[in-house]
Every structure is written in structure tokens, then in C-alpha cells.
Amino acid sequence: MDPEVRRQLEEIHALVKDNHQMLRAIRRHQVYGVVATIIVWLVILITPIYLYQQYLQPFVTKFSATTGIAPSGLFGLPTSADLQKLINSFKPR
């Protein structure tokens, strides 16, 4: 084999190996990015539900048990009519 052709083939081989390593790194970072995005969105979507369950729901159940008014809104949250009944039940007579 001609030494010039051999040198060019070795150079091409080195470039191909380097290109392959770069492509694998890009794919790896892409997978990490997708996983991180999924985790961030899960945190964004689950945090309000968790906070509602921990902090707001006990107050809602306490007030509904006190007044006898069951929340009828979305996700068991009181509607504006329920809140108005609650306010009216605590007004002095």
C-alpha cells in the first residue's frame, strides 16, 4: 500500500473515531436532558397537589365539618357559593 494512502486512511480513521466519541457524548447529554426535563415537570405538577393535601385540605375539611357544608367544587375545593355560606355562618346575628 502506498504510504500516502496509508497515512490518509489512518487520518480518516482517527477522525471517524473522534466523531463517534462526540456523537456518543451528544446522545448521552440528550438522554440526560430528557430525564432532567421529565423530573422537573413531575416536580412542577406534583408539588401543588402535595401542598394542597398537606396544608389546604385540613382547613377545607375543618370548615366543612364545622358548617356542615360539603365542598362541591373541582377536586373537592369549595365553590364561591360554598365560601359565601361559610362567611354567612360566621357573621354575628
C-alpha positions as CSV (number, residue, x, y, z in Angstrom):
1,M,0.0,0.0,0.0
2,D,1.2,3.4,-0.9
3,P,2.5,5.3,2.2
4,E,0.5,8.4,1.3
5,V,-2.8,6.5,1.0
6,R,-2.0,4.7,4.3
7,R,-1.4,8.0,6.1
8,Q,-4.7,9.3,4.7
9,L,-6.6,6.2,5.8
10,E,-5.1,6.5,9.3
11,E,-6.1,10.1,9.5
12,I,-9.6,9.3,8.3
13,H,-9.8,6.5,10.9
14,A,-8.7,8.9,13.7
15,L,-11.3,11.5,12.6
16,V,-14.0,8.8,12.4
17,K,-13.2,7.6,16.0
18,D,-13.2,11.2,17.3
19,N,-16.6,11.8,15.5
20,H,-18.0,8.7,17.0
21,Q,-17.0,9.7,20.5
22,M,-18.5,13.2,20.0
23,L,-21.8,11.7,18.7
24,R,-22.0,9.3,21.7
25,A,-21.4,12.3,24.1
26,I,-24.1,14.3,22.4
27,R,-26.6,11.4,22.6
28,R,-25.7,10.8,26.3
29,H,-26.3,14.5,27.1
30,Q,-29.5,14.4,25.2
31,V,-30.8,11.5,27.3
32,Y,-29.7,13.3,30.5
33,G,-31.6,16.4,29.3
34,V,-34.8,14.4,28.6
35,V,-34.6,12.7,32.0
36,A,-34.0,16.0,33.8
37,T,-36.9,17.7,31.9
38,I,-39.2,14.8,32.9
39,I,-38.1,15.1,36.6
40,V,-38.6,18.9,36.6
41,W,-42.1,18.6,35.1
42,L,-43.0,15.9,37.6
43,V,-41.9,18.2,40.4
44,I,-43.8,21.2,38.9
45,L,-47.0,19.1,38.5
46,I,-46.9,17.1,41.8
47,T,-45.8,19.9,44.2
48,P,-49.2,21.8,44.1
49,I,-51.1,18.6,44.7
50,Y,-48.8,17.7,47.6
51,L,-49.1,21.1,49.1
52,Y,-52.9,21.1,48.8
53,Q,-53.0,17.7,50.5
54,Q,-50.7,18.8,53.3
55,Y,-51.8,22.3,54.1
56,L,-55.1,23.3,52.4
57,Q,-57.2,20.2,52.7
58,P,-57.2,20.1,56.5
59,F,-58.7,23.6,56.6
60,V,-61.3,22.8,54.0
61,T,-62.4,19.7,55.8
62,K,-62.3,21.5,59.2
63,F,-64.6,24.3,57.8
64,S,-66.9,21.9,56.0
65,A,-67.2,19.8,59.2
66,T,-67.9,23.0,61.3
67,T,-70.6,24.4,59.0
68,G,-71.9,21.1,57.6
69,I,-71.2,22.3,54.1
70,A,-69.6,19.7,51.9
71,P,-67.3,21.2,49.2
72,S,-68.7,20.6,45.8
73,G,-66.2,22.2,43.5
74,L,-63.4,20.7,41.4
75,F,-61.1,18.4,43.4
76,G,-63.2,18.9,46.5
77,L,-62.4,22.6,46.7
78,P,-65.3,24.8,47.8
79,T,-67.1,26.9,45.2
80,S,-67.9,30.6,45.6
81,A,-71.4,29.7,46.9
82,D,-69.9,27.4,49.5
83,L,-67.5,30.1,50.6
84,Q,-70.4,32.6,50.8
85,K,-72.3,30.2,53.0
86,L,-69.3,29.8,55.2
87,I,-68.9,33.5,55.6
88,N,-72.6,33.9,56.4
89,S,-72.4,31.2,59.0
90,F,-69.7,33.1,61.0
91,K,-71.5,36.5,60.8
92,P,-72.9,37.7,64.1
93,R,-76.7,37.5,64.2
